[in-house]
Structures are given as C-alpha cells and as structure tokens.
Amino acid sequence: MIPCFNEEKTLATVINAIPKKIPRISKVKILVINDGSSDDSVKIAKKLKVHIFSHPINRGLGQTFRDGIEKSLRLGADIIVNIDGDMQFNPKDITKLIKPIIEDKYNFVTATRYKKYLKYNLNGRGIKNFGNKFFAWLINKITGSNYTDVSCGFRAYSRKAAMKLQLFGHFTYTHETFLDLIHKGFIAIEVPIKVRPKRQSGESRISKNLYKYGYSAIKIIVRGFRDHQPLRFFGMLSVIITSIGVLFGSFLTIHWIITESLTPYKSFGFIGGFMVGVGFLMFILALLADMLGRIKDTQEEVLYQLRKNNFK
C-alpha cells in the first residue's frame, strides 16, 4: 500500500518498480491511498490499473495509514507492505522486507536506515537524524527494546498484526504502531535498507515543519505510553509528585530543628502536604487506570476476533 499526497512525479516509478512476482507469494496487489491529492496522482494510479482508495480532503498520514490497513485486509492481504510514494525507498527491497514474515518468524518487520548503511544514510539529514535517534531512544525506554529506527514508514505486517492494530493518531502512525504491537506481544525485527537522503521531488508533509512534527509525535507517544502502561505512567507521576512534597516537608523539618522556627518557610509545610496528598491520589488513579487498561486489552482482543470473522 502506498499513502499518496501529490506524488505525481514519482508515483508511477514506485508502482512500476514493485516486484510483481515474489517467491512463495501467489499474488501481488497494489493499493494507492490518495489523501486528497490536488495533482494527477489519481489519474496516474488509474492508468496503471492499481487499487485506489481516496479521501475527498487531506486527512493526515495517520488516518491514511489506518484506512490503508483496513482496505488491504478487505482485499484479502496476508502480508501488507507500506511504502512511500516519493521513491526514497527502493521497492525492490520489499522482497527482503517480507522474508521474516514468509518464514513465519515475525509478524512485524520494519526497515532501518541506521544499520549497515549508516554513513550513506546520514548524508545531509542533520536535525532529522537527531530527531529520529531521540524518538528511537524514547520508544526503547518505554518498551524496554533496542531498536535503531522507529520513524521509518517502510514496513511489513502480517495479517494477524494488521488486524490487531488499534491506532488513533491522525498526524502520523510510525511510533504509535511500535507501542501498540509491542504491548500486544509482537516483536519487531529491523531490516537494513538503503534510502535516498532527499526526496526526488516535492517536500515531505511530515517533516516540512520539524517543530510541529516533534510536538505531534511526542504527544502521540505520551498518549500511547499512558494507554498501554497506565500503572507505570501514573505511578511515575505519583512518585515524582510525592517526592517533591517530601522534599518540601523535609526542608521545613530540618529548618525547624536548626532554628526552632518555621519562619519564613511556613508555606513549605502546606505545599509539601498538598503535594503528598496529590501524589497519593495519583497512586489511586494509577491503580484505577491499570484496571481500565486490562478492560481495554480484553475489548481489543474481542475486536480482533470480530475482525477475523469479518475479513474471512
């Protein structure tokens, strides 16, 4: 599947370069998900006789990806490969990307731009690479993993992994996918690939505004952390708030022992007590959120079983 937004200059090249015959694959279908393009992208896709799903207006990459997964499942896909339409990735690498799924070793495979071809890939990318490494570090801290590239959109999913996906972000999907599938017990494997440092034409709608991208990505990651690990998320907040309250109280106590007076720090006692109280309430919230998280996991498993029956 190819998410597409004004890719008329490279879309045909990508489609024509996709392998039409792959060992152990009986049929290859190509789906273009048009996200409200205003150029001739749809005309090109129609001319090449591929499957097309269109948004009447631009909905964002996250929504485009979700719709693409849904449409791919309805087309009967056993393996779904997501590749950009800007020709930064080589479609010939699809064969390499899906190999772990074909061998029934993994359900989730992602390309990495930071292994093996590191020097080649870093050429001219500057702050984007810094951001990619930061997000990889953040996802690894949350999941306890050791991935090198969690921002690359060139990925392959088994039918089971695709059916299990539950995503909510509209702006992007790359980081949320990691959090969701790892939470559900899937292990991703990285496959090193070469990538062109710059797009052949146009400008990336995701990285055009790096500050907006960074803010939106962090917001999605924080929400994913909160939803998938609520006990840890709210528990950490409880510990931090309680610790600050204890520090205020300890400082006031030490000051009183030394000077036998609470002046001029009387307010520290109220602040410390208030923060300890908030920390305790946050701990109760952590327990409740963990219980709701278990209910959510059960509901998503029920939804997965329903989708299995619906997409037979």
TORPAVEX-727148 format. One line per 4 residues: their letters; for each residue z, x, y of C-alpha. Coordinates in Angstrom, 3 decimals, m for minus. Example, Ala and Ser with C-alpha at 12.3 -4.5 7.8 and 13.67 -1.06 7.14 Angstrom:
# residues 2
AS = 7.800 12.300 m4.500 ~ 7.140 13.670 m1.060 .
END
This chain:
# residues 312
MIPC = 0.000 0.000 0.000 ~ m0.951 1.223 3.474 ~ 1.021 m0.021 6.510 ~ m1.558 m0.162 9.277 .
FNEE = m1.353 m0.432 13.044 ~ m4.526 0.603 14.892 ~ m5.701 3.164 12.335 ~ m9.453 2.509 12.588 .
KTLA = m10.337 6.216 12.879 ~ m8.644 7.311 9.650 ~ m8.113 4.185 7.526 ~ m11.446 4.392 5.695 .
TVIN = m10.847 8.074 4.926 ~ m7.450 7.289 3.408 ~ m8.754 4.373 1.341 ~ m11.751 6.318 0.019 .
AIPK = m9.567 9.308 m0.880 ~ m7.119 7.272 m3.007 ~ m7.701 8.120 m6.705 ~ m9.406 5.200 m8.418 .
KIPR = m8.632 6.500 m11.907 ~ m5.230 7.917 m12.821 ~ m4.145 8.906 m16.350 ~ m2.032 6.177 m18.025 .
ISKV = m2.784 3.738 m15.167 ~ m5.020 0.836 m16.191 ~ m5.919 m0.387 m12.714 ~ m5.526 0.776 m9.128 .
KILV = m5.274 m1.827 m6.348 ~ m5.199 m1.009 m2.650 ~ m3.285 m3.187 m0.181 ~ m3.544 m2.788 3.589 .
INDG = m0.685 m4.415 5.511 ~ m2.030 m4.961 9.005 ~ 0.782 m5.116 11.551 ~ m1.041 m6.853 14.378 .
SSDD = m3.727 m4.201 14.952 ~ m5.924 m4.716 18.004 ~ m8.703 m2.349 16.875 ~ m11.198 m2.620 13.994 .
SVKI = m8.743 m1.676 11.239 ~ m9.004 m5.105 9.547 ~ m12.820 m5.095 9.702 ~ m12.857 m1.679 8.035 .
AKKL = m10.461 m2.824 5.316 ~ m12.551 m5.942 4.650 ~ m15.712 m3.869 4.450 ~ m14.087 m1.647 1.817 .
KVHI = m13.033 m4.766 m0.134 ~ m9.327 m3.999 m0.464 ~ m6.466 m6.494 m0.414 ~ m5.289 m7.326 3.111 .
FSHP = m2.124 m8.922 4.426 ~ m1.861 m9.381 8.199 ~ 0.796 m10.088 10.799 ~ m0.598 m12.039 13.783 .
INRG = 1.542 m9.841 16.075 ~ 3.223 m6.473 15.710 ~ 6.414 m6.965 13.681 ~ 7.558 m3.365 13.226 .
LGQT = 7.301 m0.899 10.364 ~ 10.415 m2.175 8.567 ~ 9.093 m5.733 8.348 ~ 5.629 m4.439 7.424 .
FRDG = 7.080 m2.427 4.553 ~ 9.109 m5.376 3.233 ~ 6.083 m7.660 3.326 ~ 4.002 m4.988 1.618 .
IEKS = 6.516 m4.691 m1.227 ~ 6.580 m8.474 m1.658 ~ 2.781 m8.750 m1.658 ~ 2.437 m5.795 m4.060 .
LRLG = 4.791 m7.446 m6.536 ~ 2.789 m10.665 m6.328 ~ m0.345 m8.636 m7.070 ~ 1.344 m7.539 m10.306 .
ADII = 2.096 m3.930 m9.410 ~ 4.069 m1.871 m11.930 ~ 4.168 1.111 m9.566 ~ 3.984 0.807 m5.784 .
VNID = 2.968 3.772 m3.652 ~ 3.458 3.635 0.105 ~ 1.221 5.962 2.138 ~ 0.487 6.096 5.855 .
GDMQ = m2.962 5.307 7.191 ~ m3.173 8.317 9.536 ~ m4.286 10.856 6.895 ~ m1.280 13.144 7.436 .
FNPK = m0.621 12.858 3.704 ~ m3.249 13.680 1.107 ~ m3.966 10.592 m1.045 ~ m4.809 12.908 m3.937 .
DITK = m1.079 13.678 m4.151 ~ m0.477 10.104 m5.346 ~ m1.097 11.279 m8.923 ~ 1.627 13.906 m8.527 .
LIKP = 3.992 11.440 m6.836 ~ 3.912 8.769 m9.564 ~ 4.181 11.154 m12.517 ~ 8.026 10.886 m12.833 .
IIED = 7.716 7.067 m12.930 ~ 4.908 7.116 m15.503 ~ 7.051 9.407 m17.673 ~ 9.868 6.842 m17.328 .
KYNF = 12.261 9.424 m15.877 ~ 12.792 7.968 m12.404 ~ 12.293 4.673 m10.580 ~ 12.176 6.085 m7.058 .
VTAT = 10.116 9.130 m6.041 ~ 9.824 10.476 m2.525 ~ 7.651 13.221 m1.101 ~ 9.434 16.054 0.672 .
RYKK = 7.957 18.169 3.442 ~ 10.771 20.720 3.264 ~ 10.392 22.330 m0.151 ~ 7.938 24.942 m1.345 .
YLKY = 5.608 24.494 1.649 ~ 8.348 24.824 4.281 ~ 6.586 27.332 6.555 ~ 3.346 25.346 6.502 .
NLNG = 5.023 22.070 7.336 ~ 7.267 23.229 10.170 ~ 4.373 24.415 12.298 ~ 4.530 22.699 15.681 .
RGIK = 7.035 19.958 14.802 ~ 10.085 21.197 16.774 ~ 12.616 18.472 17.547 ~ 11.165 16.128 14.909 .
NFGN = 12.197 18.568 12.196 ~ 15.659 18.854 13.697 ~ 15.962 15.062 13.588 ~ 14.672 14.890 10.018 .
KFFA = 17.188 17.512 8.897 ~ 20.022 15.694 10.717 ~ 19.209 12.396 9.017 ~ 18.969 14.152 5.642 .
WLIN = 22.422 15.649 6.253 ~ 23.822 12.244 7.258 ~ 22.379 10.403 4.245 ~ 23.621 13.164 1.932 .
KITG = 27.133 12.891 3.381 ~ 27.172 9.125 2.848 ~ 25.675 9.162 m0.653 ~ 27.009 12.474 m1.951 .
SNYT = 23.438 13.634 m2.620 ~ 21.420 16.733 m1.764 ~ 18.019 15.562 m0.535 ~ 15.875 17.570 1.872 .
DVSC = 13.693 14.821 3.356 ~ 14.850 11.200 3.739 ~ 12.445 10.306 6.562 ~ 9.123 10.712 4.763 .
GFRA = 7.280 7.438 4.142 ~ 5.080 8.758 1.315 ~ 6.949 7.316 m1.687 ~ 6.547 5.634 m5.065 .
YSRK = 8.660 2.830 m6.528 ~ 8.814 1.348 m9.990 ~ 8.576 m2.424 m10.267 ~ 12.303 m2.611 m11.024 .
AAMK = 13.259 m0.550 m7.951 ~ 10.938 m2.613 m5.732 ~ 12.487 m5.864 m6.973 ~ 15.991 m4.525 m6.335 .
LQLF = 15.278 m3.530 m2.737 ~ 17.088 m5.532 m0.072 ~ 16.268 m4.240 3.407 ~ 16.991 m5.646 6.860 .
GHFT = 15.769 m3.118 9.451 ~ 12.679 m4.037 11.483 ~ 12.073 m0.710 13.202 ~ 11.910 1.497 10.101 .
YTHE = 12.870 1.461 6.413 ~ 12.984 5.071 5.191 ~ 16.725 5.749 5.467 ~ 17.851 2.243 4.531 .
TFLD = 15.817 2.486 1.312 ~ 17.785 5.551 0.230 ~ 21.133 3.890 0.942 ~ 20.168 0.676 m0.831 .
LIHK = 18.662 2.117 m4.002 ~ 21.261 4.873 m4.451 ~ 24.001 2.253 m4.054 ~ 22.339 0.303 m6.869 .
GFIA = 22.394 3.269 m9.217 ~ 18.892 4.673 m8.759 ~ 18.407 8.413 m8.455 ~ 15.537 9.614 m6.280 .
IEVP = 13.551 12.713 m7.116 ~ 11.708 14.709 m4.465 ~ 8.159 15.961 m4.995 ~ 6.978 18.749 m2.646 .
IKVR = 3.731 17.956 m0.847 ~ 1.654 19.436 1.947 ~ 1.347 17.488 5.164 ~ m0.764 17.928 8.254 .
PKRQ = 1.582 18.847 11.143 ~ m0.252 16.470 13.504 ~ m1.986 13.121 13.138 ~ m5.761 13.258 13.084 .
SGES = m5.930 10.541 15.737 ~ m3.679 8.263 17.768 ~ 0.057 8.531 18.269 ~ 2.895 7.674 15.945 .
RISK = 4.526 4.382 16.932 ~ 7.777 5.520 15.287 ~ 8.186 8.970 16.866 ~ 6.456 8.175 20.180 .
NLYK = 9.900 7.667 21.698 ~ 12.230 10.019 19.841 ~ 15.366 8.707 21.570 ~ 14.574 5.127 20.582 .
YGYS = 13.773 6.260 17.051 ~ 17.038 8.211 16.798 ~ 19.122 5.309 18.106 ~ 17.412 2.752 15.861 .
AIKI = 17.636 4.968 12.772 ~ 21.335 5.718 13.301 ~ 22.022 2.002 13.825 ~ 20.298 1.177 10.520 .
IVRG = 22.155 3.962 8.681 ~ 25.551 2.893 10.053 ~ 24.899 m0.709 9.042 ~ 23.793 0.428 5.586 .
FRDH = 26.939 2.550 5.208 ~ 29.059 m0.411 6.304 ~ 27.366 m2.836 3.893 ~ 27.201 m0.583 0.820 .
QPLR = 30.536 1.237 1.148 ~ 32.785 m1.099 3.175 ~ 36.087 0.222 1.779 ~ 35.187 3.770 2.738 .
FFGM = 33.672 2.748 6.090 ~ 36.575 0.649 7.349 ~ 39.097 2.850 5.545 ~ 37.911 5.856 7.549 .
LSVI = 38.242 3.870 10.774 ~ 41.751 2.839 9.719 ~ 42.799 6.431 9.077 ~ 41.331 7.654 12.374 .
ITSI = 42.937 4.913 14.497 ~ 46.306 5.186 12.710 ~ 46.304 8.983 13.053 ~ 45.704 8.756 16.795 .
GVLF = 48.556 6.242 17.088 ~ 50.865 8.534 15.104 ~ 49.927 11.458 17.370 ~ 50.911 9.456 20.458 .
GSFL = 54.191 8.463 18.815 ~ 54.904 11.997 17.608 ~ 54.264 13.459 21.047 ~ 56.639 10.943 22.631 .
TIHW = 59.299 11.635 19.979 ~ 59.097 15.414 20.450 ~ 59.223 14.983 24.231 ~ 62.359 12.833 23.882 .
IITE = 64.045 15.377 21.571 ~ 63.381 18.211 24.032 ~ 64.100 16.407 27.332 ~ 66.250 13.464 26.158 .
SLTP = 63.963 11.293 28.300 ~ 60.874 9.201 27.740 ~ 59.667 9.652 31.314 ~ 56.794 9.964 32.236 .
YKSF = 55.313 9.125 28.827 ~ 56.853 5.741 28.081 ~ 53.416 4.182 27.779 ~ 52.644 6.536 24.862 .
GFIG = 55.060 4.534 22.730 ~ 53.220 1.276 23.384 ~ 49.822 2.931 22.892 ~ 50.926 4.584 19.643 .
GFMV = 52.464 1.400 18.276 ~ 49.402 m0.641 19.214 ~ 47.013 1.804 17.529 ~ 49.108 1.987 14.356 .
GVGF = 49.041 m1.826 14.267 ~ 45.266 m1.877 14.747 ~ 44.928 0.766 12.036 ~ 46.920 m1.396 9.612 .
LMFI = 44.736 m4.424 10.410 ~ 41.665 m2.247 9.873 ~ 43.020 m1.324 6.432 ~ 43.383 m5.023 5.585 .
LALL = 39.823 m5.533 6.833 ~ 38.670 m2.695 4.553 ~ 40.126 m4.490 1.520 ~ 38.523 m7.799 2.509 .
ADML = 35.172 m6.126 3.222 ~ 35.281 m4.416 m0.169 ~ 35.837 m7.789 m1.842 ~ 32.901 m9.285 0.097 .
GRIK = 30.826 m6.258 m0.859 ~ 31.398 m6.989 m4.533 ~ 30.293 m10.575 m3.955 ~ 27.160 m9.310 m2.162 .
DTQE = 26.338 m6.998 m5.090 ~ 26.667 m9.915 m7.503 ~ 24.419 m12.111 m5.356 ~ 21.776 m9.378 m5.136 .
EVLY = 21.791 m8.997 m8.917 ~ 21.246 m12.751 m9.242 ~ 18.408 m12.496 m6.717 ~ 16.874 m9.654 m8.747 .
QLRK = 16.904 m11.792 m11.906 ~ 15.285 m14.663 m9.997 ~ 12.584 m12.363 m8.650 ~ 11.902 m11.054 m12.159 .
NNFK = 11.204 m14.591 m13.320 ~ 9.262 m15.483 m10.178 ~ 6.941 m12.465 m10.395 ~ 6.150 m12.701 m14.122 .
END
